[in-house]
Amino acid sequence: MQKILVLNSGSSSLKYQLFSVEGETYKVVAKGLAERIGIEGAKVSIKYADGTKKEVSTSLPTHNEALTEVFQLLLSGAIHDLSEISAVGHRVVHGGEIFKQSVLLNETAIKAIADLSALAPLHNPAAVLGIRAVQKSLPNVAQVAVFDTAFHQTMPKEAFLYGLPLEQYTKHQIRRYGMHGTSHRYIAQEAAKVLGENKKLIVCHLGNGASLSAIKDGRCIDTSMGFTPLAGIVMGTRCGDIDPYIPLHIMKEQGLSVDEVNKLLNKQSGMLGLTGFSDMRDVEAAYLKGDKNIVVGVQVYVYNIVKFIGSYIAALGGVDAIVFTAGIGENSPIIRKLVLERLSYLGIKIDEEANNRRGNAEEISTKDSKVKAFVIPTNEELMIAEDTAALTA
């Protein structure tokens, strides 16, 4: 039996899950979060397989101390000795064009991840910190990097190139990369188990950050996020696709700096900017009360999703199934219903009872629907664990 630790390092946080692996069976032994690393009020929490929870408030100057505290909590009920950890898998946001699949980490790969920090300045440096922390604590344990961008590397040039001078791509790496690739890959694999191989899918990963992808025969041919996670549909606090001159206009006419406009587009826009709420649960509560501004905000959100789905049907040359996943996609019957009602021309009919259930993979279209609709809970951590097990076997 193997035990694989999955880490998701943020600039001031460290999410983790410990899996026990026996054959093709993966079980979560424990999971938790170290938060406020380098900030006052830091704490580390854990939830064991039996449901027991524990939280420790402590000082976490760096990711090294955070990982040490994580290990202490794992030793308090999940494992007897650190030598039981056979491998560590890391979520890495950006792999550029270098990494088209998950890789076993060595110094060359770690340097390449660090060099790609210009494309993901908040995330890649944090991933390197997590990798280095593991090297320090478990120097002989193999590590694997699993990239958010890798699944989208099958996109053709017609889908990922922008209408900019070509040197912006060849010299400066500016192109569509896409994000949430590990989630999209997992959903494509799970959908194939139900539908069979060689199908045309549109996956709607709807969370506070959100992206759609067009998948043909298990390969991504287009995705909504672009050079950065700011592109695509309207999100919790991100604006999604807008006229590219708007930021320049705001800077020129309103006197805002680059940093101020960046904050405006990434943290003050989207549903927060339109409705005053970034959490879809708050949005839905106000929507059901008939608040006019909220209703318009939800209409904008749904229209964005439907418009991308329509464009991806054209790109795919048809569609067999539409799949909803992630926080909103899995837990919002209202949003799913509003989206699918706009797509009734495809021959989709909603199974209202199925659509209102939560928690499991579920077909939410009726059996006589020409295009199927599903809810499939995503599991990025499991994907990372599986890739780590395969590469370190």
Secondary structure, DSSP 4 states (H G I P E B T S, - for coil): -EEEEEEEE-SSEEEEEEEEEETTEEEEEEEEEEE-TTSTT-EEEEEETTS-EEEEE---SSHHHHHHHHHHHHHTTT-S-GGG--EEEEEES--TTT-SS-EE--HHHHHHHHHGGGTSTTTHHHHHHHHHHHHHH-TTSEEEEEETTGGGGG--HHHH--SS-THHHHTT--S---S-HHHHHHHHHHHHHHH-SS-EEEEEEESSSEEEEEEETTEEEEES--SSTTSSS--SS---S--TTHHHHHHHHH---HHHHHHHHHHS-HHHHHHS--SHHHHHHHHHTT-HHHHHHHHHHHHHHHHHHHHHHHHHTS-SEEEEEHHHHHH-HHHHHHHHHHTGGGT--B-HHHHT--SS-EE-B-TT-SSEEEE----HHHHHHHHHHHHH-
